[in-house]
Amino acid sequence: MSYYLITFRSVTHAQRGEKVLQRENLRCTLQRTPRWMEEKGCGYSLRLWTNEPGQAVAALRMAGVPLRKVYLQMQDGEMEELRL
């Protein structure tokens, strides 16, 4: 199953993002970012349960929550960075 991952610089930003998305009725799960991504300074992320990541990104930006990057994880495990 494919899913989207939004990365954050800190756990505080990720927690704020989780609250924003919950208020918007967008399902997400706060989690540690995969180890290979931590080298890029992304320690925490939100895993999105939606097919519309743009809606989540827009909500986070409107609320002033600083996010790092958005990725799509494919069924084969490959991660693709998205520009939203």
Protein Blocks (a to p, Z undefined) as FASTA:
>chain_A
ZZdddddfbfklmmmmmmmmmmnopacddddddfklmmnopabccdddbfblklmmmmmm
mnopacfbdcdddfkopacdddZZ
